[in-house]
Amino acid sequence: MTKRPILAVAAVSVLAAGVAAPGSTGKTTAHAAAGVTLNGAGSTFAAPIYQQIGSELKPKGVTINYAGGGSGAGVAQFTAGTVDFAGSDPSLLPAESQAAAKKGGPVQNLPIALGAITVSYNLPGVKSGLKLDGATIASIYLNKVKKWNDPAIAKLNKGTKLPNQAITVVHRSDSSGTTKGFTTFLAAYSAAWKNGPGVDKVVQWPTGTGGNGNPGVAAAVKQTKGAIGYVEQAFALQNHFTFAAVKNSKGKYILPTLPSTAAAGLGLKVPSSLSISVINAPNSKAYPITSQTFIIYHRDLCLGGLSAAKAKGMSVFLNYLLGTGQGTIQKLSYAPLPAGLLAKAKAAVKKVNCSGKPIK
């Protein structure tokens, strides 16, 4: 699988050259929106996308300053009007959309990619492919399964020699869309999880140690023998982690690969808001803990606080993400949007405007 560069949680400046005009395929054009800076924050899950897309577009033009910190932090900053866009893995809740709209008018959840949330482990002598199901993973995170040779794990992995090693649980400490996706998966298979910690960007963890962002969780797993943690695949690949084959909704144990991630996006029912969720997708070939990631922006960019020049730059950026950027996304081992969803996303981008007027 393709290795990819990792973006630090700290703010990163990315230079993006002028690219295609709205409604185009995303091919490069000169001098589209030179000298404009766009500020964004949020999802660490999607941070490698913004880093690599920006490095491809860096000669001169639109500058993108993107800070990680988690989906929750990004949405909060966007709602407060301190950033021009947010990266968020779950779509905004109705209350979040309403809060953001009070300052800048209606917002758009624009999906840009799908990515796997791995269940990674540091267990010397045990290769990738250890079988785990939702109920067992939930029991580990509920502190009910405490050792790697526990009968619940051994039952799923007959013939595999499991060490008498204590399990160290690692989880996110920040407000995280990755956490919301992971806990959505756990709640689907564990009543104790659903009625206990529940599903959200922040939950009360029954056990374990917290890490800030995907990099923080990855670092803790890497440094701790016996650790288990949920990390986006970019960080798992970068750290050469071993990770589980997770049982999906059709009873198949599936490793997180590009094809299994892409399979989670097939056959989706896409609402007009584009607020999709691909956790526990029904496709038998789908990796079950697959997440979507969104870029969040005001549909009327100038009403949302952007200058006309910035609105032009944002339009350029959005079109590139859905054009040439989809190829980049695939090279980074995220899954690009399936054709039907991509068409609807492009239609949404065509509607961006500045004070009610089309952006040219």
Secondary structure, DSSP 8 states (H G I E B T S, - for coil): --------SS-EEEEEE----TTS-----TTSSTTEEEEEEE-SSSHHHHHHHHHHT-SSEEEEEEEEE-HHHHHHHHHHTSSSEEEESS---HHHHHHHHHHHS-EEEEEEEEEEEEEEE--TT--TT-EE-HHHHHHHHTTS--BTT-HHHHHHSTT------B-EEEEE-S--HHHHHHHHHHHHH-HHHHTTT-SSSS---SS-EEESHHHHHHHHHHHSTTEEEEEEHHHHHHTT-EE-EEE-TTS-EE---HHHHHHTTTT----TT-----TT-S-TTS-SSEEEEEEEEESBTTTTT--HHHHHHHHHHHHHHHTHHHHHHHHTT-B---HHHHHHHHHHHTT-EETTEE--
